[in-house]
Amino acid sequence: MLVDNLEALTEQVAAANKGSRSLTIVGGGTKMFLGNPPLENAEEISVRRHCGIVDYHPEELVIRARAGTPIAELKQVLDKEGQILAFDPPDHGGSATLGGVVATGLSGSRRPYGGAVKDFVLGVGMILHDGAYCEFGGQVMKNVAGYDVSRLVCGSFGTLGILADVSLKVLPKPETEITLVFEVSLAEAKKQLEALTRQVSPLSASCFVDGSLKIRLSGGQVSVQSSKSVLGGEEISSDYWNLLDTHSIEPFLGSDEVWRLSTFSEEPFDDDEFAVCDWAFAQRWLINPASNPREGYQGAGHWTRFKGGNHSIDCEAFEPLSSVELALHKRIKKVFDPNGLFNPQRLYRDL
């Protein structure tokens, strides 16, 4: 259902700006665990009622929808036309919204094989600090006019403005898709994934947990079936990947602290160091660490605290910035949100 709540949103932003009140932006509320908690005295502004698909051209592989549109609804509409969101966003039981996915830059299992959220954002409509609505980017893939603000807001956690609508590039749905499971050691799992990634293969997802390697093969039927016959393995439901991306599998269930290391597939580690490894071992999950894993870490990559319990480790949720990076962030924040209106401290405590 198409609902336009833009006027009410712009009025609330303008009033908050005039009254020097901070705003906490909320969509489906599925990602409040990620990043620093919102300020307790901030006023909530919800984009959930600003929803629906504005424009969709299957033949041009472009869809535009309002920020409050559930990801599950987008997937359903695209599926009817034989298309997908290539960055595989988790739908969190149907509650996750398009605006939340783009604002957090949260991609799913297909990310290393299909691309990140920012790779498919063509343009955005945003509500700025004074309540003005502005559009950035374009509606078609060949449009490159203006500053690349549409990609800048990906992963900004709403600290630059409120996403009102988003244009996305979509892709054709694979002809065939299957998920295979293998009971193997860590060394065997790494060897098998290295072999698959070094050649042209239909690999579109991978995960190693508790002695079990799961891979997803996507593509033409001949290619997928050929790979399956060579690899062997037991076939299971591909629903597994959405469960993985929403942390709805063991050992995530019941966890208090969840940390992610984003690194290179080849980065070495001990057998029992990480509970879950996906993205061909480039994304590694640490469950309930006793201390801050950033301290003393000498390897490649960066750490993100994805979830913190009541007694969480006192630190930044995201990898601390260098003085140069922090200065750049502050300059950008000052341009877009000079009064510190939007999601203050949500991304970093100094922003």
N, C-alpha and C positions, 0 to 999 in steps of 0.2 A: 504494500500500500504506500502511495506517495504522499508524504506529509511535509509541508513547508512551515518550519518554525523559525525561519531566519530572522524575521522582524523581532520576535520576542527575545531571541538570543542577542542580537545587536543592541537592543535596548538595555538588557541586563548588563552587558559589557560596558556600555557607555555610562550607565549609572554607577557601576562599581569603580570605574576609572575616575569619575568625578568625585566620588566619596572616598577615594584612596583605599578601597577594600580589595583584598586579594581574592582570587578565584581558584577553586579546585575543579578541573574539568573532568566530567564523568560521562562515559558512554554506557557500555554493558557492565562495567565494574569488575571485569574479569582479570584485570592486570594491576589491581591496586597493591598486590604483593610485591610487584617489581619496582625497583627504584626506591628512593627515600619516601617515607610516609608524608602525606599532605599536611600542611599546617592546620592545627586544630581550630584556629579562629578564622580560617578561610571560608568564603561563601561558595557553596556548591552550584555549579552550572551544568546542566545535563543536556547533551545533544541527542539523547536517545529518541526523542520525538521528531527530530529533523531527519527523516529517513525516506527510503525508497529509491528506486532506480530512475534516474532522470533521463538517460539516453543510452541506447544499446544498439550497436551496429555489428552484428555477428560477422558480416562479410568483411568488415574493416578491423576486426579483432580489438575493438575498443568498447569499454563500458564506463559510464559515469553514474555515480550514485552518491547520495547524501551520507554524511558521516555516521549517522545513527543506524544505518542499514546493517542488519545482522549478516555476518560473513556466511552463515549457513544459507541464508536466502539468496545471496549472490551465487554461491556454489550450485544451488538448485536451478536457478535460471540459466546459468552457463551450461550446466550438464544437459539441459534439454536441447541445446544447440551444438552439443558435442565439443564444448570448450571448457577450459579450467583456468584457475588462478595458478600460475606456474610456481609461485613462491610457497604454495602449500600452507596457507595460514591456518593455525588451529582454531576451531570454532567454539571451544569451551562449552560444549553442550548446547550450542545454539545461541548463547548470550553475547559472544564476542562481536564487536562492531567494526565496520570498515575504518572508521576514524581511529579507534584504539589500536588496530593492527598497524596502520601507517604511522601513527604518533610514536609507537614503541619500536617500530621497525622489526617486528617479530615475525620471522619466517619459520617454516616448518621443515620437515624431513627432506623435501626436494631442493632445499636451498643450495647446497654445493653443486648440484647437477643442473638446476634450472635457473637459478639466480635469486637475488635478494629482493625485498619489497621495493627498495629504491630504484631497482632496475626496470620496474614496470609502471612506476608512477609517471604519467604524462603531464598532469596538471592538477592544481588544487584551487579550491575557493576557500579563503580564510577570513575570519573576523579578527581585525587588528585591535590594538589597545584602546582606540578611541571609538570603537563600535563600527568602524567602516568595514564594508565587505569588499575584498579585492581578490582578483583571480591571477594566478601565476601559472606559467607553462601553457600547454596547448591541449587540444582535444584529439589530435591525431599524432601518429608516430613521427611524421616528418617535420613537425613544428618545433623549432628550436629557438624561437624568439624570446628575448628578455633574459633576466637572471634566473639561475636554476634553483629558485626558491622551493619549487615543488619537491626536489630531492633533499634540500636542506632540512625540511621539516620532518623527514623520515628519521625516527629515532630521537626527536627533540623532546619527546614527552610533554607536548603541549606548552612548552615554555616560551614559544615565540608567537603563539596565537591559537585561535580555535579553528580546527579544521571543520569546514561546513560541507564540502563535497570534494570528491576525488575522481579523476579520470585515470583508468588503468588500461594497460595493454594486456590482453589475454591470449592464450595459446590454444591450438586444437588439442582435444583430449586424446591421449594415446589409444591406439586401436586395441591393444591388449595390455593388461597389467596384472602381475601376479607377485605374491610374496612367498619367499622360500626361507626355511629355517634349517640350520646345521648345528649339530652339537660338536663343537671344536674348541681347542685351546686358544688362548690369546694369540700365540705366535702363528697358529694356523689361520686364524681369522684375519690377522694383518696381512699374511701372505696372499690369501685369497682376494682380499680387497685391493691390494696393490696390483695384482694381476688384472683385475677387472678395470681399474682406473687407468692402466697404462695402454689399454687397447680400446678400440671402438666397441662399446657394449651398451646394452639397454639399462644399465644400472641407474636407478633414480632415488634410492634410499638405502641406508645401511645402519645397523645398530648391533653392538655387542654388549651383552649383559649376562652375567652368571653362567659363563660357558656356552652361551647360545648366540650364534650369529644369524641375524635376519637381514635379508636383502630384498629389495623390491626391483622388479624388472618391468620397464615400461617402453612401449614402442610398437612396431609392426608385429603382427602375429608370428611371421616366419622367424624374425630376429629373436623374439622373446622365447619361443618354443625351442629354437636351436640352442640358445644359451642354457635353458633349463635342462635339456638333454645332456649337455656337457657337464653342468654343475651338479645335477642331482638334487638332493635335498627334499624336504617335506613341504608341501604347499599348505599355507594357512591363510586366513582372511586378511585382506589389506586394510581392514579397519584398525589394525594394530598401530599404524603410523599416527593416526589422530590421537589414539590413546597415549602413545609415547610423547607426542608434542604437547599434550595437555597435562603431562606428568600423572597420568592415571594408571600407571603400572608400577609394580614393585621394582626397585626399592624406594620410589618417590612417595608412595602412600604412607601417611603417618609421619613423614619427616618434618623436623623443625627447621633445620638449616639446609639450604640447597645452594651450592656454588657451581658455576660453570667456568671451565677453562676453554677459551677459544685459542687454538694453536694450529700447528701444522700436523698433518697426518703422521709424519715421520718422527715427531718429537717423542723420545723414549720415556717410558714410565714402568713402574713395577706392576705385577699382576693384580695386586689387591688394592692399588691406590685409588682407583676410580670405580664407582658402582655401575655407571652406564657410560658407554662411548658410542656416539653416532657421528654422522657426517664423515664416514671413513676414518674415524679416530681423530678428526679435527675438532670435535666438540666433545668435551669430557665433563662428567658430572660427579661432584664430590658431595656426599651426603653426611650431614651432621659432623663437620670437622670440629676438633677440640679448640682450634685457634684460627686466626686469620691466615688463610693459605697464601696470601700475597707475601707475608713476611718470610724472608729467606728463600723465596722461590727464584731460581736462577735460570729457568728454562725460557723458551720462547712463548709468546702469546700473552693474553691478559685475562684477568679474573673478573667475574661479575657475580655479586650475591643476588641470586634469583629469589630467594625466600629467606626470611629471618623470623625466628620465633620470638616469644616473649623475652627471652634472655639472649637475643642475638648479639653477635660480635659487633662492637662499636666501631664502625668504619664506614667509608663511602660505599654505596652499593655498586658503583662502577669504578673502573680503574682510575685512580687519581690522575689528574692532569698535571703536565709540566707547567711551569710559570708562563711560558710562551703560549701554550694551548689554552690555559685559563684566561689569559688576557684577550685572546681572540674570541673565546666564548662570551666574555663579558661585553666586548664591543658589539658582537652580533645581537646579544640580548638587549643592549642599550638602544639599538636601532629599532628593533621590532617591538620591544616592551619596555620603554624608558622608565615606567613607574613600578615595574616589578609586579605586574597584575596577575600574570598567568602562571599557575603551578609553581610558585616560588619554592626553591630548594628541592624540588622533586627529582631533578636530574643530578645536581650537585649542591652541596650545602651553601656554597658561595655564590650561587646563581638564583 
